[in-house]
Amino acid sequence: MVNGEDVTSALSKSAKVWDLFKYLITFRDELILPEKIISSLWPDADYTDPKRTLRALIFRLRRALKLGEKSGSNCIIVSSHGCYKFATKDCCELDVVEFENAFHKAYEHRSRDEEEKAVELFKKLIYLYKGEYLSQTYGYDWLIPARNYYRRMFLQSVCEVSEMLRERKQYEEILSICELALKHEMYEEQIHFYYMEALAGTGRLKQARSHYEHIERLFEKELGVKPSTSLERLYRMLFGEVTKSGLDISYIKEGLREEALPCGPVFCDKEFFKTLRMLEKRRAERYGPMNFLGLLTITNPDRSLPDRATLDKGRKLLKQLLLSNLRKGDVVTQWNEAQFLLSLPSLNVKQAEVALKRMQKKFAALENNPGLVVYYDIKETLPSE
């Protein structure tokens, strides 16, 4: 819409103008060379004068957008230093920008313990999501990073808001969110986990069981895999049954249940972390060191232990920081009331130190940090308890 007028039909009359518009919107507010635009959109085309060709397409795009302009302004598409950009600031509203802003503001509110505001923003973002970005456009490599970017935000938001609602036992809200999310991400197991848990929380055990059996068949048929161990563990916890594969030692402790963001690290309990570390140590004997053990300690600036209330707040802040910033494949556990252990695979010593120092700086920069600091260390063995 431009000034209340739908210009979609005018833009889509030409496939090239329509694709150019989508490309410039995706890379909005970024100056792009004409050669890059042409090679990204039409890599197989052989234009004798690509700059002239693009100029003509830009002219047609401006004209199509002008159909909706009543003020006479035609400066949305800017040409500067031989490059073009779609200037969106102060002149148009985009749902993807609203989507991004909601995501970042939600995390800001959560870091300040303003959970009500964070929940509302995460829910707003989830309802804004309509599936794969530019879902009717295919065959372009430049679309892949943008699609992954918005999908990651969506999945993280589903998990974050489900976790907050779970702590309050607001299972009906979790069900509504997960049902909406599963329309877009049927094969994302973490959503199924929250959904089944919420069904059980509302007393719908029969429905939870039926749902598990449905996704078990679906995963085997469509993906050729079985549900993850975390889903099987939840099934056992709910129904006290042994599946076809038999009882596995990993299910003995209820505490082994993982917390994980789809694109982030795994947060596990201390006993599971010890087991994982033992396996990594045995693997290192055969293949050499493949990961590093990081230790983060929360203290007062003078290295004394904070009072319990302050330490509880600091621990919650640091846990959220780790879950939001570490990589998929990293593993985190709370070792004691003031320390977290991190298993950091595929890093050398220098890279591991850089990662830990980054967490230290991010923690110090938190607006609601109650005057605490984090010290880091790289360990070879597990610290004494």
HUVEN-V446718 format. One record per residue. N is the residue number from 0. RES is the residue in one letter. SS is DSSP state (H for helix, E for strand, L for the rest). OMEGA is omega in whole degrees, 0 to 359 (999 if undefined). Layout:
n: <N & N>
res: <RES & RES>
ss: <SS & SS>
omega: <OMEGA & OMEGA>
This chain:
n: <0 & 1 & 2 & 3 & 4 & 5 & 6 & 7 & 8 & 9 & 10 & 11 & 12 & 13 & 14 & 15 & 16 & 17 & 18 & 19 & 20 & 21 & 22 & 23 & 24 & 25 & 26 & 27 & 28 & 29 & 30 & 31 & 32 & 33 & 34 & 35 & 36 & 37 & 38 & 39 & 40 & 41 & 42 & 43 & 44 & 45 & 46 & 47 & 48 & 49 & 50 & 51 & 52 & 53 & 54 & 55 & 56 & 57 & 58 & 59 & 60 & 61 & 62 & 63 & 64 & 65 & 66 & 67 & 68 & 69 & 70 & 71 & 72 & 73 & 74 & 75 & 76 & 77 & 78 & 79 & 80 & 81 & 82 & 83 & 84 & 85 & 86 & 87 & 88 & 89 & 90 & 91 & 92 & 93 & 94 & 95 & 96 & 97 & 98 & 99 & 100 & 101 & 102 & 103 & 104 & 105 & 106 & 107 & 108 & 109 & 110 & 111 & 112 & 113 & 114 & 115 & 116 & 117 & 118 & 119 & 120 & 121 & 122 & 123 & 124 & 125 & 126 & 127 & 128 & 129 & 130 & 131 & 132 & 133 & 134 & 135 & 136 & 137 & 138 & 139 & 140 & 141 & 142 & 143 & 144 & 145 & 146 & 147 & 148 & 149 & 150 & 151 & 152 & 153 & 154 & 155 & 156 & 157 & 158 & 159 & 160 & 161 & 162 & 163 & 164 & 165 & 166 & 167 & 168 & 169 & 170 & 171 & 172 & 173 & 174 & 175 & 176 & 177 & 178 & 179 & 180 & 181 & 182 & 183 & 184 & 185 & 186 & 187 & 188 & 189 & 190 & 191 & 192 & 193 & 194 & 195 & 196 & 197 & 198 & 199 & 200 & 201 & 202 & 203 & 204 & 205 & 206 & 207 & 208 & 209 & 210 & 211 & 212 & 213 & 214 & 215 & 216 & 217 & 218 & 219 & 220 & 221 & 222 & 223 & 224 & 225 & 226 & 227 & 228 & 229 & 230 & 231 & 232 & 233 & 234 & 235 & 236 & 237 & 238 & 239 & 240 & 241 & 242 & 243 & 244 & 245 & 246 & 247 & 248 & 249 & 250 & 251 & 252 & 253 & 254 & 255 & 256 & 257 & 258 & 259 & 260 & 261 & 262 & 263 & 264 & 265 & 266 & 267 & 268 & 269 & 270 & 271 & 272 & 273 & 274 & 275 & 276 & 277 & 278 & 279 & 280 & 281 & 282 & 283 & 284 & 285 & 286 & 287 & 288 & 289 & 290 & 291 & 292 & 293 & 294 & 295 & 296 & 297 & 298 & 299 & 300 & 301 & 302 & 303 & 304 & 305 & 306 & 307 & 308 & 309 & 310 & 311 & 312 & 313 & 314 & 315 & 316 & 317 & 318 & 319 & 320 & 321 & 322 & 323 & 324 & 325 & 326 & 327 & 328 & 329 & 330 & 331 & 332 & 333 & 334 & 335 & 336 & 337 & 338 & 339 & 340 & 341 & 342 & 343 & 344 & 345 & 346 & 347 & 348 & 349 & 350 & 351 & 352 & 353 & 354 & 355 & 356 & 357 & 358 & 359 & 360 & 361 & 362 & 363 & 364 & 365 & 366 & 367 & 368 & 369 & 370 & 371 & 372 & 373 & 374 & 375 & 376 & 377 & 378 & 379 & 380 & 381 & 382 & 383 & 384>
res: <M & V & N & G & E & D & V & T & S & A & L & S & K & S & A & K & V & W & D & L & F & K & Y & L & I & T & F & R & D & E & L & I & L & P & E & K & I & I & S & S & L & W & P & D & A & D & Y & T & D & P & K & R & T & L & R & A & L & I & F & R & L & R & R & A & L & K & L & G & E & K & S & G & S & N & C & I & I & V & S & S & H & G & C & Y & K & F & A & T & K & D & C & C & E & L & D & V & V & E & F & E & N & A & F & H & K & A & Y & E & H & R & S & R & D & E & E & E & K & A & V & E & L & F & K & K & L & I & Y & L & Y & K & G & E & Y & L & S & Q & T & Y & G & Y & D & W & L & I & P & A & R & N & Y & Y & R & R & M & F & L & Q & S & V & C & E & V & S & E & M & L & R & E & R & K & Q & Y & E & E & I & L & S & I & C & E & L & A & L & K & H & E & M & Y & E & E & Q & I & H & F & Y & Y & M & E & A & L & A & G & T & G & R & L & K & Q & A & R & S & H & Y & E & H & I & E & R & L & F & E & K & E & L & G & V & K & P & S & T & S & L & E & R & L & Y & R & M & L & F & G & E & V & T & K & S & G & L & D & I & S & Y & I & K & E & G & L & R & E & E & A & L & P & C & G & P & V & F & C & D & K & E & F & F & K & T & L & R & M & L & E & K & R & R & A & E & R & Y & G & P & M & N & F & L & G & L & L & T & I & T & N & P & D & R & S & L & P & D & R & A & T & L & D & K & G & R & K & L & L & K & Q & L & L & L & S & N & L & R & K & G & D & V & V & T & Q & W & N & E & A & Q & F & L & L & S & L & P & S & L & N & V & K & Q & A & E & V & A & L & K & R & M & Q & K & K & F & A & A & L & E & N & N & P & G & L & V & V & Y & Y & D & I & K & E & T & L & P & S & E>
ss: <L & E & L & L & E & L & L & H & H & H & H & L & L & L & H & H & H & H & H & H & H & H & H & H & H & H & L & L & L & L & L & E & E & H & H & H & H & H & H & H & H & L & L & L & L & L & L & L & L & H & H & H & H & H & H & H & H & H & H & H & H & H & H & H & H & H & L & L & L & L & L & L & L & L & L & L & E & E & E & E & L & L & E & E & E & E & L & L & L & L & L & L & L & L & H & H & H & H & H & H & H & H & H & H & H & H & H & H & H & H & H & L & L & L & H & H & H & H & H & H & H & H & H & H & H & H & H & H & L & L & L & L & L & L & L & L & L & L & L & L & L & H & H & H & H & H & H & H & H & H & H & H & H & H & H & H & H & H & H & H & H & H & H & H & H & H & H & L & L & L & H & H & H & H & H & H & H & H & H & H & H & H & H & H & L & L & L & L & H & H & H & H & H & H & H & H & H & H & H & H & H & L & L & L & H & H & H & H & H & H & H & H & H & H & H & H & H & H & H & H & H & H & L & L & L & L & L & L & H & H & H & H & H & H & H & H & H & H & H & L & L & L & L & L & L & L & L & L & H & H & H & L & L & H & H & H & L & L & E & E & L & L & L & L & L & E & E & L & L & H & H & H & H & H & H & H & H & H & H & H & H & H & H & H & H & H & H & L & L & L & E & E & E & E & E & E & E & E & E & E & L & L & L & L & L & L & L & H & H & H & H & H & H & H & H & H & H & H & H & H & H & H & H & H & H & L & L & L & L & L & E & E & E & E & E & E & L & L & E & E & E & E & E & E & E & L & L & L & H & H & H & H & H & H & H & H & H & H & H & H & H & H & H & H & H & L & L & L & L & L & L & E & E & E & E & E & E & E & E & L & L & L & L & L & L>
omega: <174 & 184 & 177 & 182 & 179 & 181 & 183 & 183 & 179 & 181 & 187 & 177 & 176 & 181 & 182 & 178 & 180 & 178 & 178 & 179 & 181 & 179 & 182 & 176 & 180 & 181 & 184 & 177 & 179 & 178 & 185 & 178 & 178 & 181 & 180 & 179 & 181 & 183 & 179 & 184 & 184 & 186 & 183 & 182 & 181 & 181 & 178 & 178 & 185 & 180 & 179 & 178 & 181 & 178 & 180 & 179 & 177 & 178 & 180 & 179 & 177 & 180 & 179 & 178 & 182 & 178 & 181 & 184 & 178 & 182 & 181 & 180 & 179 & 186 & 182 & 177 & 187 & 174 & 182 & 178 & 178 & 181 & 178 & 171 & 175 & 184 & 186 & 186 & 175 & 181 & 177 & 178 & 180 & 180 & 180 & 177 & 176 & 179 & 180 & 181 & 179 & 180 & 184 & 179 & 179 & 179 & 177 & 179 & 181 & 179 & 177 & 182 & 176 & 191 & 180 & 179 & 179 & 180 & 181 & 180 & 177 & 179 & 177 & 179 & 182 & 179 & 176 & 185 & 182 & 181 & 185 & 180 & 183 & 188 & 181 & 179 & 184 & 172 & 181 & 179 & 183 & 180 & 188 & 180 & 180 & 179 & 179 & 181 & 182 & 178 & 179 & 178 & 181 & 182 & 178 & 181 & 177 & 181 & 181 & 183 & 177 & 180 & 179 & 179 & 179 & 179 & 179 & 182 & 178 & 190 & 181 & 178 & 177 & 180 & 180 & 181 & 182 & 178 & 176 & 182 & 182 & 174 & 181 & 187 & 184 & 185 & 178 & 190 & 183 & 178 & 177 & 180 & 180 & 182 & 180 & 179 & 179 & 176 & 179 & 181 & 178 & 177 & 182 & 184 & 179 & 179 & 178 & 179 & 179 & 180 & 179 & 181 & 178 & 183 & 176 & 177 & 182 & 182 & 180 & 182 & 187 & 186 & 181 & 180 & 175 & 176 & 183 & 180 & 180 & 177 & 178 & 180 & 177 & 178 & 179 & 180 & 182 & 190 & 176 & 183 & 174 & 180 & 184 & 184 & 179 & 182 & 181 & 183 & 182 & 181 & 186 & 182 & 177 & 182 & 180 & 179 & 185 & 165 & 181 & 168 & 182 & 182 & 183 & 184 & 174 & 175 & 185 & 179 & 189 & 182 & 178 & 180 & 179 & 179 & 179 & 181 & 178 & 178 & 179 & 179 & 178 & 179 & 181 & 178 & 181 & 188 & 184 & 182 & 181 & 176 & 183 & 181 & 180 & 179 & 177 & 184 & 179 & 179 & 165 & 180 & 179 & 179 & 174 & 181 & 179 & 174 & 189 & 182 & 180 & 180 & 178 & 179 & 179 & 180 & 179 & 179 & 182 & 178 & 180 & 179 & 180 & 181 & 182 & 190 & 180 & 185 & 169 & 183 & 173 & 180 & 184 & 171 & 172 & 185 & 175 & 187 & 183 & 186 & 173 & 174 & 181 & 171 & 188 & 182 & 173 & 176 & 169 & 185 & 182 & 180 & 178 & 179 & 178 & 180 & 181 & 179 & 177 & 177 & 179 & 181 & 180 & 180 & 180 & 184 & 181 & 184 & 183 & 176 & 183 & 177 & 181 & 176 & 177 & 173 & 181 & 178 & 174 & 186 & 173 & 179 & 179 & 177 & 178 & 185 & 999>
